[in-house]
Amino acid sequence: MRRFFLLTTLVALAPLLFCSDAMAQPKAKPPAKAYPLLPAGPGRDVMIRVCSQCHTPERAALERHNLDGWNDLIGVMQNNGAEASDDEFDQIAAYLAKAFPPGKPLPKNLPKIK
């Protein structure tokens, strides 16, 4: 009886051994042409990876903030469950402050952004 319990427990838990982060494949980097509203620059790839966990990262193209404003908005996203290291959030804020500062006009003919 004890062997049966151990065997069934092992069989039930076996899939968990193969689902660890160590076994996960790294996410592919988006093609350079993906997200055309996001200009190239340091922090772009981190921003795409982190922000796309919940929404299209192109939503940022509709916002205009200085560094403090972007940090405030990122704090809201963290409270909503965004996951990244402090260094990654700093990279994202710096990228967004440079790419979408106050006063920069919105792109013409914006596509629908969810």
BAMIFI-202322 format. One record per atom (N, C-alpha, C): x, y, z. Coordinates in steps of 0.001 Angstrom, whole numbers, plus 500000, padded with zeros to 6 digits. Layout:
BEGIN
XYZ ...
% end
This chain:
BEGIN
500826498808500000 500000500000500000 500874501260500000 501916501219500803 502805502384500879 503514502608499539 503945501530498897 504588501651497587 503632502274496571 502386501846496615 501403502390495701 501254503899495910 501184504350497148 501054505776497455 502267506548496939 503462506034497185 504670506708496719 504722506762495201 504342505680494561 504359505625493103 503351506606492507 502138506648493030 501131507563492496 501515509017492765 502129509277493895 502583510634494197 503672511055493221 504617510162492978 505691510457492047 505146510692490639 504214509874490195 503620510033488871 502860511358488792 502165511707489859 501391512954489861 502287514178489845 503445514115490497 504343515258490590 505364515326489457 505515514269488697 506522514234487634 506391515388486638 505180515758486190 505098516876485237 505666518186485785 505574518375487084 506099519601487674 507615519692487532 508266518560487482 509722518565487332 510153519089485970 509284518937484988 509622519339483631 509046520708483251 508428521376484192 507837522689483935 508601523812484629 509757523520485146 510498524548485881 511054525591484927 511386526745485457 511959527816484643 513272527391484011 513989526519484664 515262526058484120 515051525273482826 513898524629482694 513615523839481506 512937524676480413 512428525832480785 511681526652479825 512604527189478740 512064527266477550 512802527835476431 512758529351476540 513847530048476239 513794531512476275 512855532033475201 512175533136475516 511261533719474537 512062534315473396 511538534133472207 512211534664471030 512127536189471041 513181536815470598 513213538263470494 512287538666469350 511443539702469572 510537540089468483 511322540624467296 510807540418466090 511503540943464911 511625542461464998 512647543005464362 512902544445464415 511707545252463920 510928544683463003 509782545399462448 508537545294463327 508596544444464354 507463544333465265 507352545611466081 506149546001466360 505875547197467154 506499548444466531 506037548831465363 506636549964464662 506502551304465386 505579551421466337 505442552677467073 506516552854468139 507278551798468405 508322551862469433 509682552038468766 510305553203468949 511595553436468304 512697552557468894 513706552307468092 514857551527468558 515562552288469668 516200551548470552 516973552186471610 517171551236472770 518123551570473647 518363550730474822 517108550653475692 516734549459476059 515562549245476901 514320548825476135 514353548954474809 513173548611474006 512792547142474175 513760546246474049 513449544816474133 512946544436475525 513540545024476556 513090544752477926 511658545257478092 511411546448477581 510073547033477677 509046546147476976 509368545680475787 508445544820475044 508178543537475831 509219542922476339 509057541657477073 508202541837478317 508488542863479094 507790543051480370 506361543551480150 506211544570479341 504896545196479181 503919544312478418 504427543470477522 503528542621476743 502973541468477561 503384541343478813 502786540329479686 501301540615479903 500925541904479827 499534542279480114 498826543001478973 499566543694478122 498946544471477057 499970544697475959 499512545232474839 500468545530473784 501410546636474266 502699546466474072 503626547497474526 503475548814473764 502790548783472637 502602550016471870 501652551000472547 500972550588473596 500135551529474345 500960552698474852 502228552454475120 503101553524475612 503233554652474601 503055554347473325 503188555373472288 502102556437472390 501071556169473158 499980557125473338 500203558033474546 501234557760475315 501521558519476541 502717559437476328 502759560515477085 503897561437477067 504201561838478511 505406561465478996 505792561769480375 507285562032480443 507692562728481493 509119562818481798 509488561565482591 510751561463483007 511209560252483703 510397559988484967 510120561021485735 509327560821486953 507926560310486627 507332560866485583 505999560422485183 505975558970484740 506993558582483966 507066557180483538 507299556273484741 508144556702485685 508360555891486891 507070555744487686 506269556815487768 504982556715488464 504068555703487776 503999555766486453 503149554838485707 503657553400485847 504961553220485823 505533551880486015 505204551365487411 505197552250488415 504800551845489764 503368551325489799 502487551965489052 501097551494488951 501077550106488324 501873549922487264 501927548619486594 502485547541487528 503481547900488340 504013546945489316 502918546538490300 502139547508490760 501040547201491680 499980546338491023 499896546401489707 498940545569488958 499521544216488588 500763543955488972 501337542629488759 502460542534487756 502914543639487176 504040543569486237 505262543019486973 505966542114486319 507109541460486950 508386541734486181 509356542300486875 510688542552486334 511568542951487512 512856542979487275 513776543427488321 513752544954488389 514268545501489467 514353546964489591 515186547543488450 516279546864488098 517122547330486996 516342547354485681 515527546327485447 514729546291484216 513694547407484208 513043547656485343 512085548757485399 512780550098485160 513999550257485667 514768551485485416 515082551633483926 515452550528483275 515728550560481831 514475550944481048 513348550402481454 512087550697480774 511751552175480922 511857552701482136 511532554108482371 512448555023481559 513736554710481523 514681555533480756 514354555478479270 514043554290478762 513680554149477346 512429554976477027 511398554830477860 510148555527477592 510299557041477706 511083557505478678 511290558947478839 511996559545477625 512879558774477024 513581559255475830 512701559131474586 511963558022474478 511156557772473286 509866558594473260 509283558839474432 507976559493474501 507967560586475568 508757561647475346 508816562742476319 507620563681476184 507410564525477193 506332565514477077 506552566387475847 505473566708475170 505556567594474013 505792566906472684 506193565653472704 506393564931471440 505023564631470837 504813564987469570 503493564745468973 503207563256468804 501915562936468831 501508561561468577 501721561236467104 502010559973466785 502168559588465382 500842559760464645 500937560086463370 499739560211462551 499255558834462151 497970558728461892 497356557463461453 497658556327462424 497381556559463695 497608555510464685 496756554289464400 497361553099464467 496552551890464341 495762551691465647 494792550795465611 494052550488466845 495006549819467818 495034550339469026 495909549805470072 495045549355471223 495241548117471644 494449547546472748 495162547740474049 
% end
